[in-house]
Amino acid sequence: MSTLDAKQLENAHAFLKHLNAMDWVSLGDLLAPEFKHQCFPATVVVPDGRQTRSKEEYIEGILQGGLTNYFKTFRFSEPMDVIHGSNKVAFHVKSVGVFKSGDSYENEYMLTFHFDGEKVVRLNEFVDSKYTAGFFPTA
C-alpha cells in the first residue's frame, strides 16, 4: 500500500472518530473546500430535504444541526467491511443512538469516501431507506 493510500484509509477512519466525538473542526479539516455530500438512495427524504450539500451545509446543517437537534447520543460502529481502491474508501457501518424523545435509533450505512490527495472531496452516504423513512418528517 502506498503512503497516500494509507493516509486516505487513515483519514476515512479519522472521519468516523471525529464524527463520534462531535469534533466538527477536526472533521472539517479532513474535507476539501469543494467537498460535496450526497445522501442515497434518492427516495430518502433527509431532514433538510436536500440530496446534495456543500462542506459547510454538511457540517453545520446535517452534523451539527441534525445530530444535535434530533439525538441525545449518536455513534457509528467500527467498519464491518472496508473496501479501498484508487482514491476511494468504502465502509459498511452501523449506527446506534437515542433520540431526544428517548426512542432508540439504529441504522446501517455504506459510506464511500472519494479523495483528492489526502482530502475527502465527496462522501456518498447510502442509508437503510425503509428504516430511515420512519424517523424523519418529509420535506
C-alpha positions as CSV (number, residue, x, y, z in Angstrom):
1,M,0.0,0.0,0.0
2,S,1.4,3.4,-0.9
3,T,1.9,6.2,1.6
4,L,-1.1,8.1,0.0
5,D,-3.3,5.0,0.1
6,A,-2.5,4.5,3.8
7,K,-3.2,8.2,4.6
8,Q,-6.6,8.0,2.8
9,L,-7.6,5.0,4.8
10,E,-6.4,6.6,8.0
11,N,-8.4,9.8,7.2
12,A,-11.6,7.8,6.5
13,H,-11.2,6.2,9.9
14,A,-10.5,9.6,11.4
15,F,-13.7,10.9,9.9
16,L,-15.7,8.4,12.0
17,K,-13.7,9.1,15.1
18,H,-14.3,12.8,14.8
19,L,-17.9,12.4,14.0
20,N,-18.4,10.1,17.0
21,A,-16.6,12.7,19.2
22,M,-18.7,15.5,17.5
23,D,-15.4,17.3,16.8
24,W,-16.6,19.3,13.8
25,V,-13.4,21.3,13.4
26,S,-11.2,18.2,13.1
27,L,-13.7,16.5,10.9
28,G,-13.8,19.6,8.7
29,D,-10.0,19.6,8.4
30,L,-10.3,16.2,6.6
31,L,-12.6,17.7,3.9
32,A,-11.6,19.6,0.8
33,P,-13.0,23.1,0.3
34,E,-15.0,21.8,-2.7
35,F,-16.4,18.8,-0.7
36,K,-19.8,17.5,-1.5
37,H,-22.0,15.2,0.5
38,Q,-24.8,13.1,-1.2
39,C,-27.4,11.0,0.5
40,F,-28.7,7.9,-1.2
41,P,-31.0,6.4,-2.3
42,A,-32.7,9.4,-3.9
43,T,-36.0,8.3,-2.4
44,V,-34.8,9.1,1.1
45,V,-36.0,12.4,2.4
46,V,-33.5,13.7,4.9
47,P,-34.3,16.5,7.5
48,D,-33.1,19.3,5.3
49,G,-34.9,17.9,2.2
50,R,-31.8,18.0,0.0
51,Q,-29.8,15.3,-1.6
52,T,-26.5,17.2,-2.1
53,R,-24.7,19.5,0.3
54,S,-21.5,21.6,0.4
55,K,-18.9,21.2,3.1
56,E,-20.5,24.0,5.2
57,E,-24.0,22.7,4.7
58,Y,-23.0,19.2,5.7
59,I,-21.1,20.1,8.8
60,E,-23.4,22.9,10.0
61,G,-26.7,21.6,8.8
62,I,-26.6,17.8,8.9
63,L,-24.0,17.1,11.5
64,Q,-24.1,20.0,14.0
65,G,-27.8,20.8,13.4
66,G,-29.2,17.4,12.6
67,L,-27.4,15.3,15.2
68,T,-27.7,18.0,17.9
69,N,-31.3,18.7,17.2
70,Y,-32.6,15.1,17.0
71,F,-30.3,13.0,19.1
72,K,-29.1,12.7,22.8
73,T,-26.5,10.3,21.7
74,F,-25.3,9.0,18.3
75,R,-22.3,6.8,17.4
76,F,-21.0,4.9,14.3
77,S,-19.6,1.4,14.8
78,E,-16.2,0.4,13.6
79,P,-16.5,-0.6,9.9
80,M,-17.7,-4.1,9.4
81,D,-16.3,-4.1,5.9
82,V,-13.7,-1.9,4.3
83,I,-13.0,-1.6,0.5
84,H,-10.1,0.5,-0.5
85,G,-9.4,1.4,-4.2
86,S,-7.9,4.2,-6.2
87,N,-8.7,7.4,-4.3
88,K,-11.8,5.7,-2.7
89,V,-12.6,4.1,0.6
90,A,-15.9,2.4,1.3
91,F,-17.2,1.5,4.8
92,H,-20.1,-0.7,5.8
93,V,-21.1,0.7,9.2
94,K,-23.9,0.7,11.7
95,S,-25.0,3.5,14.0
96,V,-26.8,3.5,17.3
97,G,-28.3,6.4,19.0
98,V,-31.0,7.7,21.3
99,F,-33.4,10.4,20.1
100,K,-34.2,13.3,22.4
101,S,-37.6,11.7,22.8
102,G,-35.9,8.7,24.4
103,D,-36.6,6.4,21.4
104,S,-33.7,4.3,20.2
105,Y,-32.2,4.6,16.8
106,E,-30.2,2.0,14.8
107,N,-29.3,2.3,11.1
108,E,-27.0,0.8,8.6
109,Y,-24.9,2.6,6.0
110,M,-22.5,2.3,3.1
111,L,-20.1,5.3,3.2
112,T,-18.0,5.9,0.2
113,F,-15.2,8.5,0.6
114,H,-13.7,10.0,-2.6
115,F,-10.3,11.5,-2.2
116,D,-8.1,14.1,-4.0
117,G,-4.8,13.5,-2.3
118,E,-5.4,13.3,1.4
119,K,-8.6,15.3,1.4
120,V,-12.2,14.0,1.1
121,V,-13.8,15.7,-1.9
122,R,-17.1,13.7,-1.9
123,L,-18.9,11.5,0.5
124,N,-21.7,9.2,-0.8
125,E,-23.9,8.1,2.1
126,F,-26.3,5.2,1.5
127,V,-28.7,4.6,4.3
128,D,-31.3,2.0,5.1
129,S,-34.1,3.8,3.4
130,K,-37.0,1.8,4.8
131,Y,-35.8,2.3,8.4
132,T,-34.8,6.0,7.9
133,A,-38.2,6.9,6.4
134,G,-40.0,6.2,9.7
135,F,-37.9,8.6,11.7
136,F,-37.7,11.9,9.9
137,P,-40.5,14.2,8.7
138,T,-41.0,14.7,5.0
139,A,-39.8,17.9,3.4
